[in-house]
Amino acid sequence: NPNRYRSLSTVFLEMHLIIVGLDNAGKTTILYQFLTKEAVQTSPTIGSNVEEIAVKKTRFLVWDIGGQESLRASWNSYYCNTEIVILVVDSTDRERLTVTKEELHHMLAHEDLQNASVLVLANKQDMKNSMSAAEISQSLTLSSLNARSWHIQACCALTGEGLPASLDWMRSRVVAN
């Protein structure tokens, strides 16, 4: 029956993701770049935004969580059922990279994230004096995450550069799971 196959072809796989990072890293700009393929004017996120991004029969339910210091304590309320953690790093913010590292490793120690994959987006690569993805990877000690799947991607939220490759990697996690 050809109709049976037609209905199967509309099945979507759904994954739950969170986008975290320090304030002003570019989380919301990246979320809307994924969604609209355009740079969107944003303001600091107080609380969270949630959007659904559909890419080739995969639906990503993405929670974009505010990164101000006062909001980071509430991040764990979004961890349940999270399959991918997207950490956005401002590649020009050398001073706060240690804080980013502490937040990442603290977060990944949470039981609800023990099986989550990690995607680090090294944002603002278009800026002078930005750190390379390799430098950021080393500073965050990503190689110590050997028990989980992780990837770091250089990107620019304003132009969208690097973001299609990020979506490809996220889709590859769907296939792997």
Kinemage of the C-alpha trace (Angstrom):
@kinemage 1
@onewidth
@group {chain A} dominant
@subgroup {mainchain}
@vectorlist {calphas} color= white
{ca asn a 1} P 0.000 0.000 0.000
{ca pro a 2} L 1.787 3.210 -1.152
{ca asn a 3} L -0.192 5.341 1.334
{ca arg a 4} L 1.384 3.457 4.209
{ca tyr a 5} L 4.834 4.635 3.106
{ca arg a 6} L 3.640 8.170 2.558
{ca ser a 7} L 2.513 8.422 6.188
{ca leu a 8} L 5.808 6.962 7.414
{ca ser a 9} L 7.747 9.606 5.491
{ca thr a 10} L 6.188 12.381 7.571
{ca val a 11} L 7.499 10.982 10.870
{ca phe a 12} L 9.739 13.466 12.654
{ca leu a 13} L 12.415 12.720 15.188
{ca glu a 14} L 12.351 15.231 18.017
{ca met a 15} L 15.248 16.254 20.212
{ca his a 16} L 15.367 18.567 23.220
{ca leu a 17} L 18.226 21.063 23.342
{ca ile a 18} L 19.273 23.890 25.598
{ca ile a 19} L 21.386 26.861 24.570
{ca val a 20} L 23.461 28.189 27.455
{ca gly a 21} L 26.418 30.490 27.890
{ca leu a 22} L 27.363 33.672 29.658
{ca asp a 23} L 25.423 36.857 29.005
{ca asn a 24} L 26.213 38.547 25.676
{ca ala a 25} L 27.708 35.400 24.105
{ca gly a 26} L 25.165 35.419 21.247
{ca lys a 27} L 22.761 32.640 22.280
{ca thr a 28} L 19.522 34.295 21.161
{ca thr a 29} L 21.072 35.627 17.950
{ca ile a 30} L 22.197 32.069 17.111
{ca leu a 31} L 18.748 30.638 17.918
{ca tyr a 32} L 17.044 33.066 15.538
{ca gln a 33} L 19.764 32.612 12.908
{ca phe a 34} L 18.963 28.851 13.008
{ca leu a 35} L 15.278 29.699 12.681
{ca thr a 36} L 15.193 32.543 10.148
{ca lys a 37} L 18.692 32.472 8.554
{ca glu a 38} L 18.903 36.201 9.374
{ca ala a 39} L 20.535 38.320 12.045
{ca val a 40} L 17.772 39.494 14.353
{ca gln a 41} L 18.043 42.406 16.783
{ca thr a 42} L 17.861 40.924 20.290
{ca ser a 43} L 17.898 42.156 23.860
{ca pro a 44} L 19.180 40.313 26.944
{ca thr a 45} L 17.081 37.221 27.663
{ca ile a 46} L 15.391 37.309 31.047
{ca gly a 47} L 14.220 33.761 31.668
{ca ser a 48} L 14.072 31.804 28.416
{ca asn a 49} L 12.909 31.612 24.808
{ca val a 50} L 11.745 28.369 23.240
{ca glu a 51} L 11.592 27.667 19.519
{ca glu a 52} L 11.167 24.634 17.313
{ca ile a 53} L 13.605 24.208 14.446
{ca ala a 54} L 12.815 21.623 11.775
{ca val a 55} L 15.683 20.334 9.653
{ca lys a 56} L 15.236 17.389 7.274
{ca lys a 57} L 12.670 15.441 9.322
{ca thr a 58} L 14.312 16.305 12.615
{ca arg a 59} L 12.642 18.668 15.039
{ca phe a 60} L 14.795 20.389 17.608
{ca leu a 61} L 12.930 21.877 20.549
{ca val a 62} L 15.410 24.542 21.644
{ca trp a 63} L 15.357 26.322 25.003
{ca asp a 64} L 17.459 29.493 24.978
{ca ile a 65} L 18.228 30.335 28.610
{ca gly a 66} L 19.388 33.716 29.898
{ca gly a 67} L 23.071 33.782 30.860
{ca gln a 68} L 23.272 36.590 33.409
{ca glu a 69} L 24.919 35.444 36.636
{ca ser a 70} L 21.645 35.765 38.580
{ca leu a 71} L 19.882 33.428 36.108
{ca arg a 72} L 22.507 30.641 35.909
{ca ala a 73} L 21.281 29.020 39.134
{ca ser a 74} L 17.983 28.238 37.360
{ca trp a 75} L 19.616 26.498 34.372
{ca asn a 76} L 19.158 23.076 35.995
{ca ser a 77} L 15.371 23.409 35.806
{ca tyr a 78} L 15.748 22.987 32.006
{ca tyr a 79} L 17.994 19.885 32.076
{ca cys a 80} L 15.337 17.157 32.184
{ca asn a 81} L 15.119 15.312 28.814
{ca thr a 82} L 17.879 17.481 27.309
{ca glu a 83} L 19.758 15.534 24.650
{ca ile a 84} L 22.139 18.237 23.433
{ca val a 85} L 23.668 21.112 25.374
{ca ile a 86} L 24.737 23.981 23.125
{ca leu a 87} L 27.268 26.166 24.895
{ca val a 88} L 27.794 29.506 23.174
{ca val a 89} L 31.154 31.139 23.894
{ca asp a 90} L 32.064 34.741 23.064
{ca ser a 91} L 35.441 34.092 21.412
{ca thr a 92} L 36.627 37.587 22.338
{ca asp a 93} L 35.819 37.281 26.061
{ca arg a 94} L 39.113 35.873 27.376
{ca glu a 95} L 38.509 37.273 30.882
{ca arg a 96} L 35.413 35.140 31.491
{ca leu a 97} L 36.524 31.906 29.824
{ca thr a 98} L 37.361 30.417 33.226
{ca val a 99} L 33.812 31.169 34.418
{ca thr a 100} L 32.457 29.517 31.255
{ca lys a 101} L 34.583 26.437 31.934
{ca glu a 102} L 33.370 26.230 35.553
{ca glu a 103} L 29.722 26.597 34.483
{ca leu a 104} L 30.113 23.928 31.773
{ca his a 105} L 31.721 21.307 34.002
{ca his a 106} L 29.340 22.063 36.895
{ca met a 107} L 26.386 21.681 34.529
{ca leu a 108} L 27.631 18.433 32.971
{ca ala a 109} L 28.003 16.874 36.434
{ca his a 110} L 24.188 17.081 36.831
{ca glu a 111} L 22.520 13.661 36.628
{ca asp a 112} L 19.907 14.853 34.102
{ca leu a 113} L 22.697 15.661 31.624
{ca gln a 114} L 24.807 12.531 32.008
{ca asn a 115} L 23.884 11.301 28.503
{ca ala a 116} L 23.673 14.691 26.791
{ca ser a 117} L 25.943 15.530 23.877
{ca val a 118} L 27.753 18.884 23.938
{ca leu a 119} L 28.074 21.358 21.083
{ca val a 120} L 30.309 24.347 21.784
{ca leu a 121} L 29.802 27.277 19.439
{ca ala a 122} L 32.859 29.535 19.362
{ca asn a 123} L 30.929 32.661 18.368
{ca lys a 124} L 32.148 36.067 17.153
{ca gln a 125} L 34.873 34.617 14.919
{ca asp a 126} L 34.474 37.725 12.743
{ca met a 127} L 35.952 39.914 15.494
{ca lys a 128} L 39.587 40.908 15.714
{ca asn a 129} L 41.506 39.081 18.459
{ca ser a 130} L 38.936 36.290 18.728
{ca met a 131} L 40.258 33.003 20.080
{ca ser a 132} L 40.254 30.034 17.733
{ca ala a 133} L 38.013 27.033 18.335
{ca ala a 134} L 41.162 25.052 19.262
{ca glu a 135} L 42.162 27.628 21.917
{ca ile a 136} L 38.664 27.590 23.389
{ca ser a 137} L 38.548 23.793 23.344
{ca gln a 138} L 41.812 23.689 25.285
{ca ser a 139} L 40.694 26.346 27.797
{ca leu a 140} L 37.412 24.513 28.437
{ca thr a 141} L 39.271 21.145 28.663
{ca leu a 142} L 36.790 19.599 26.228
{ca ser a 143} L 39.121 16.615 25.715
{ca ser a 144} L 38.253 15.574 29.295
{ca leu a 145} L 34.655 14.947 28.134
{ca asn a 146} L 35.709 11.586 26.700
{ca ala a 147} L 32.649 9.786 28.108
{ca arg a 148} L 30.266 11.860 25.990
{ca ser a 149} L 29.890 13.036 22.429
{ca trp a 150} L 31.065 16.632 21.932
{ca his a 151} L 31.969 18.986 19.097
{ca ile a 152} L 33.267 22.542 18.865
{ca gln a 153} L 32.354 24.757 15.920
{ca ala a 154} L 33.707 28.195 15.055
{ca cys a 155} L 30.833 30.459 14.026
{ca cys a 156} L 29.503 33.958 13.572
{ca ala a 157} L 25.926 34.514 14.765
{ca leu a 158} L 25.509 37.662 12.662
{ca thr a 159} L 26.392 36.063 9.309
{ca gly a 160} L 25.365 32.487 10.124
{ca glu a 161} L 28.825 31.199 9.197
{ca gly a 162} L 29.474 27.816 10.835
{ca leu a 163} L 25.854 27.282 11.864
{ca pro a 164} L 24.809 24.902 9.031
{ca ala a 165} L 27.700 22.621 10.061
{ca ser a 166} L 26.413 22.803 13.649
{ca leu a 167} L 22.946 21.684 12.554
{ca asp a 168} L 24.535 18.821 10.599
{ca trp a 169} L 26.403 17.694 13.717
{ca met a 170} L 23.205 17.908 15.802
{ca arg a 171} L 21.368 15.810 13.200
{ca ser a 172} L 24.203 13.256 13.323
{ca arg a 173} L 23.531 12.913 17.078
{ca val a 174} L 19.895 12.043 16.275
{ca val a 175} L 21.062 9.282 13.963
{ca ala a 176} L 23.596 8.044 16.536
{ca asn a 177} L 20.943 7.878 19.262
